[in-house]
Amino acid sequence: MKTGKQELIEKAYAAFNRRDIDEALMTFHPDVEWPKAFEGGYVQGHSQVRSYWTRQWSSINPTVDPIQFSEREDGTMEITVHQKVKDLENNIIFDGLVKHIYTVVNGL
């Protein structure tokens, strides 16, 4: 049976893959800290995540599909995802499994 955290995270990934920034950000805490894997460092808050994703999608075409969820001892969620990154000419840059870690606070 899926947990509320799992459903929330699945909703965020689905919105990201559809490039629906508004729906994805509805699942994020207003003070979210998001890693800039494509550039390095972090962004904070909805407007910075929006700007980062917009820049990212102008250069690459990533999709991320969650395949395994586990809640860690500290309450964070560890998600194994199948990540595929293509350039804008549809050439595969990366295709593999990676782990993402989330902290869910107040349902976001």
DRENSETI-774260 format. One record per residue: residue number from 1; residue in three letters; chain; x, y, z of N, C-alpha, C, O in turn. Coordinates in steps of 0.001 Angstrom, whole numbers, plus 500000, padded with zeros to 6 digits. Layout:
N
[node NUM,'Ala','A',[X,Y,Z],[X,Y,Z],[X,Y,Z],[X,Y,Z]]
...
This chain:
108
[node 1,'Met','A',[500836,498818,500000],[500000,500000,500000],[500881,501246,500000],[501864,501322,500737]]
[node 2,'Lys','A',[500521,502215,499170],[501299,503446,499066],[501042,504345,500267],[499934,504417,500799]]
[node 3,'Thr','A',[502115,505029,500676],[501990,506014,501742],[501678,507374,501127],[501813,507566,499918]]
[node 4,'Gly','A',[501261,508312,501968],[501025,509669,501496],[502295,510300,500947],[502251,511048,499970]]
[node 5,'Lys','A',[503423,509999,501574],[504702,510525,501083],[505002,509996,499687],[505435,510748,498814]]
[node 6,'Gln','A',[504773,508706,499476],[505041,508104,498174],[504137,508722,497111],[504603,509039,496016]]
[node 7,'Glu','A',[502871,508895,497413],[501945,509492,496449],[502357,510918,496104],[502297,511324,494943]]
[node 8,'Leu','A',[502776,511680,497117],[503237,513052,496904],[504444,513080,495967],[504492,513873,495026]]
[node 9,'Ile','A',[505404,512220,496229],[506629,512192,495434],[506337,511714,494011],[506900,512254,493059]]
[node 10,'Glu','A',[505480,510726,493849],[505101,510275,492508],[504432,511409,491722],[504677,511570,490526]]
[node 11,'Lys','A',[503596,512182,492393],[502925,513318,491744],[503964,514340,491271],[503847,514888,490175]]
[node 12,'Ala','A',[504974,514592,492099],[506026,515548,491735],[506810,515066,490517],[507060,515845,489597]]
[node 13,'Tyr','A',[507202,513787,490503],[507946,513243,489359],[507109,513297,488085],[507613,513681,487030]]
[node 14,'Ala','A',[505845,512919,488174],[504981,512930,486984],[504869,514347,486425],[504942,514542,485211]]
[node 15,'Ala','A',[504694,515332,487297],[504600,516724,486846],[505918,517179,486224],[505914,517850,485192]]
[node 16,'Phe','A',[507042,516821,486840],[508355,517162,486284],[508502,516586,484879],[508929,517285,483960]]
[node 17,'Asn','A',[508152,515321,484713],[508309,514671,483413],[507400,515274,482344],[507719,515221,481156]]
[node 18,'Arg','A',[506265,515848,482761],[505364,516534,481828],[505770,517988,481617],[505188,518688,480789]]
[node 19,'Arg','A',[506779,518441,482375],[507243,519834,482351],[506170,520778,482889],[506079,521930,482465]]
[node 20,'Asp','A',[505362,520286,483823],[504335,521090,484471],[504925,521634,485774],[504725,521074,486852]]
[node 21,'Ile','A',[505647,522729,485643],[506355,523299,486788],[505385,523676,487903],[505657,523404,489073]]
[node 22,'Asp','A',[504271,524290,487563],[503326,524721,488596],[502839,523548,489435],[502806,523637,490662]]
[node 23,'Glu','A',[502461,522454,488792],[501982,521296,489547],[503100,520680,490384],[502873,520291,491529]]
[node 24,'Ala','A',[504302,520590,489823],[505419,520043,490592],[505686,520900,491823],[505882,520373,492918]]
[node 25,'Leu','A',[505694,522218,491648],[505990,523109,492776],[504907,523073,493843],[505178,523391,495001]]
[node 26,'Met','A',[503696,522694,493484],[502629,522557,494494],[502962,521466,495506],[502413,521458,496608]]
[node 27,'Thr','A',[503851,520548,495146],[504240,519469,496059],[505453,519845,496910],[505841,519101,497810]]
[node 28,'Phe','A',[506051,521008,496620],[507282,521435,497293],[506979,522450,498389],[506108,523307,498240]]
[node 29,'His','A',[507702,522338,499471],[507652,523344,500531],[508130,524677,499951],[509028,524679,499109]]
[node 30,'Pro','A',[507559,525809,500371],[508001,527107,499832],[509497,527374,500000],[510093,528085,499191]]
[node 31,'Asp','A',[510106,526809,501042],[511536,527016,501293],[512384,525839,500812],[513468,525601,501344]]
[node 32,'Val','A',[511906,525112,499823],[512616,523939,499318],[514064,524290,498966],[514352,525363,498435]]
[node 33,'Glu','A',[514952,523367,499275],[516334,523463,498815],[516512,522350,497794],[516328,521172,498101]]
[node 34,'Trp','A',[516877,522743,496565],[516923,521793,495454],[518333,521748,494866],[518905,522797,494570]]
[node 35,'Pro','A',[518903,520557,494693],[520248,520467,494115],[520234,520795,492623],[519332,520391,491889]]
[node 36,'Lys','A',[521235,521524,492202],[521402,521839,490779],[522372,520819,490184],[523525,521140,489895]]
[node 37,'Ala','A',[521900,519612,490010],[522768,518534,489527],[523386,518882,488184],[524512,518477,487892]]
[node 38,'Phe','A',[522664,519620,487375],[523124,519993,486045],[524200,521083,486105],[525035,521180,485205]]
[node 39,'Glu','A',[524182,521908,487169],[525106,523042,487278],[525991,522991,488516],[527050,523619,488540]]
[node 40,'Gly','A',[525580,522260,489540],[526282,522243,490816],[525693,523249,491777],[525183,524288,491359]]
[node 41,'Gly','A',[525760,522951,493057],[525212,523822,494077],[523730,523569,494295],[523207,522512,493942]]
[node 42,'Tyr','A',[523059,524562,494884],[521649,524434,495237],[520905,525713,494894],[521495,526790,494802]]
[node 43,'Val','A',[519588,525574,494704],[518689,526716,494631],[517717,526581,495783],[517530,525488,496316]]
[node 44,'Gln','A',[517089,527698,496175],[516140,527658,497283],[514877,528412,496909],[514924,529512,496359]]
[node 45,'Gly','A',[513748,527795,497221],[512460,528420,496983],[511918,528135,495591],[512649,527757,494676]]
[node 46,'His','A',[510621,528328,495465],[509933,528009,494220],[510469,528776,493014],[510658,528187,491949]]
[node 47,'Ser','A',[510717,530077,493161],[511128,530864,491991],[512502,530425,491490],[512733,530386,490282]]
[node 48,'Gln','A',[513410,530096,492398],[514728,529641,491958],[514667,528254,491326],[515390,527986,490366]]
[node 49,'Val','A',[513816,527367,491848],[513651,526044,491226],[513081,526221,489821],[513544,525583,488876]]
[node 50,'Arg','A',[512076,527087,489685],[511480,527348,488371],[512542,527830,487376],[512613,527336,486251]]
[node 51,'Ser','A',[513355,528783,487791],[514406,529313,486910],[515415,528236,486543],[515818,528125,485385]]
[node 52,'Tyr','A',[515821,527446,487524],[516784,526376,487273],[516229,525364,486276],[516903,525022,485304]]
[node 53,'Trp','A',[515015,524883,486505],[514431,523898,485595],[514275,524478,484195],[514529,523789,483207]]
[node 54,'Thr','A',[513863,525734,484101],[513698,526359,482787],[515028,526397,482043],[515080,526101,480849]]
[node 55,'Arg','A',[516103,526759,482739],[517448,526738,482112],[517834,525318,481720],[518315,525075,480613]]
[node 56,'Gln','A',[517620,524390,482634],[517999,522997,482399],[517302,522460,481152],[517940,521850,480294]]
[node 57,'Trp','A',[516005,522685,481053],[515234,522129,479939],[515536,522824,478616],[515148,522329,477558]]
[node 58,'Ser','A',[516222,523961,478660],[516621,524599,477404],[517897,523967,476858],[518297,524260,475731]]
[node 59,'Ser','A',[518549,523091,477654],[519798,522454,477244],[519735,520934,477182],[520404,520311,476358]]
[node 60,'Ile','A',[518927,520340,478061],[518823,518884,478115],[517363,518487,478326],[516526,519316,478682]]
[node 61,'Asn','A',[517075,517211,478100],[515724,516682,478247],[515760,515490,479210],[515890,514347,478771]]
[node 62,'Pro','A',[515645,515751,480524],[515685,514655,481489],[514291,514107,481804],[513309,514850,481801]]
[node 63,'Thr','A',[514215,512811,482074],[513024,512201,482656],[513485,511322,483809],[514557,510719,483770]]
[node 64,'Val','A',[512648,511268,484828],[512976,510483,486014],[511729,509711,486444],[510680,510298,486710]]
[node 65,'Asp','A',[511863,508396,486505],[510745,507544,486872],[511094,506780,488145],[512033,505984,488156]]
[node 66,'Pro','A',[510338,507020,489218],[510612,506313,490473],[510300,504828,490345],[509274,504438,489789]]
[node 67,'Ile','A',[511212,504004,490874],[510985,502559,490806],[511006,501893,492182],[510513,500776,492337]]
[node 68,'Gln','A',[511578,502578,493190],[511600,501998,494538],[511582,503112,495570],[512294,504108,495440]]
[node 69,'Phe','A',[510759,502935,496600],[510621,503899,497689],[510977,503218,499002],[510563,502087,499254]]
[node 70,'Ser','A',[511741,503904,499832],[511957,503388,501184],[512119,504565,502137],[512776,505561,501831]]
[node 71,'Glu','A',[511508,504416,503284],[511653,505440,504314],[512846,505072,505172],[512942,503949,505668]]
[node 72,'Arg','A',[513749,506011,505344],[514967,505783,506109],[514704,506023,507591],[513681,506599,507962]]
[node 73,'Glu','A',[515638,505575,508440],[515483,505697,509888],[515258,507131,510346],[514558,507369,511329]]
[node 74,'Asp','A',[515856,508095,509628],[515711,509498,510023],[514435,510140,509481],[514222,511340,509655]]
[node 75,'Gly','A',[513575,509335,508818],[512310,509839,508299],[512373,510367,506880],[511334,510654,506286]]
[node 76,'Thr','A',[513570,510502,506319],[513676,510935,504925],[513263,509786,504006],[513263,508620,504401]]
[node 77,'Met','A',[512919,510139,502792],[512527,509149,501795],[513667,508955,500802],[514200,509925,500264]]
[node 78,'Glu','A',[514033,507718,500566],[515051,507378,499574],[514331,506770,498376],[513632,505764,498495]]
[node 79,'Ile','A',[514518,507398,497228],[513835,506971,496018],[514878,506542,494986],[515766,507318,494633]]
[node 80,'Thr','A',[514765,505314,494509],[515581,504870,493387],[514799,505203,492131],[513636,504825,491989]]
[node 81,'Val','A',[515447,505913,491224],[514781,506327,489987],[515564,505860,488775],[516787,505730,488808]]
[node 82,'His','A',[514829,505614,487712],[515450,505401,486412],[515508,506778,485771],[514478,507380,485470]]
[node 83,'Gln','A',[516706,507261,485569],[516918,508600,485015],[517472,508473,483611],[518460,507780,483366]]
[node 84,'Lys','A',[516807,509162,482697],[517283,509204,481314],[517441,510675,480944],[516507,511466,481077]]
[node 85,'Val','A',[518619,511023,480485],[518898,512393,480079],[519317,512374,478618],[520239,511663,478220]]
[node 86,'Lys','A',[518607,513182,477831],[518923,513296,476412],[519289,514740,476099],[518856,515669,476781]]
[node 87,'Asp','A',[520091,514909,475059],[520331,516273,474596],[519121,516690,473752],[518191,515906,473567]]
[node 88,'Leu','A',[519137,517899,473255],[517980,518405,472518],[517837,517798,471128],[516852,518047,470434]]
[node 89,'Glu','A',[518821,517003,470726],[518734,516274,469459],[518366,514816,469682],[518475,513986,468779]]
[node 90,'Asn','A',[517922,514515,470914],[517438,513188,471311],[518539,512145,471474],[518244,510950,471496]]
[node 91,'Asn','A',[519801,512564,471589],[520903,511641,471876],[520962,511400,473378],[520843,512340,474163]]
[node 92,'Ile','A',[521143,510162,473778],[521190,509828,475202],[522526,510251,475796],[523589,509875,475302]]
[node 93,'Ile','A',[522453,511038,476859],[523630,511478,477609],[523849,510547,478801],[524981,510190,479126]]
[node 94,'Phe','A',[522738,510158,479452],[522807,509271,480612],[521542,508433,480652],[520453,508928,480365]]
[node 95,'Asp','A',[521686,507157,481010],[520547,506260,481174],[520930,505272,482267],[521702,504342,482036]]
[node 96,'Gly','A',[520384,505484,483454],[520749,504597,484554],[519934,504855,485794],[518993,505648,485784]]
[node 97,'Leu','A',[520305,504175,486866],[519624,504302,488147],[520383,505270,489035],[521612,505243,489096]]
[node 98,'Val','A',[519645,506119,489715],[520216,507022,490709],[519280,507046,491914],[518121,506643,491820]]
[node 99,'Lys','A',[519792,507520,493037],[518974,507646,494246],[518779,509115,494567],[519709,509916,494483]]
[node 100,'His','A',[517566,509449,494932],[517211,510789,495390],[516725,510673,496828],[516060,509703,497191]]
[node 101,'Ile','A',[517059,511662,497638],[516645,511685,499042],[515771,512919,499259],[516141,514025,498867]]
[node 102,'Tyr','A',[514611,512723,499887],[513691,513813,500165],[513353,513869,501640],[513269,512844,502316]]
[node 103,'Thr','A',[513162,515076,502122],[512609,515312,503445],[511210,515879,503234],[511058,516910,502578]]
[node 104,'Val','A',[510204,515236,503769],[508827,515705,503647],[508454,516367,504971],[508535,515754,506036]]
[node 105,'Val','A',[508041,517636,504882],[507650,518424,506051],[506268,518999,505817],[506024,519645,504797]]
[node 106,'Asn','A',[505365,518768,506750],[503994,519283,506647],[503339,518906,505327],[502635,519720,504729]]
[node 107,'Gly','A',[503560,517691,504871],[502933,517191,503657],[503493,517740,502369],[502886,517565,501312]]
[node 108,'Leu','A',[504654,518411,502427],[505300,518959,501235],[506751,518529,501209],[507484,518883,500285]]
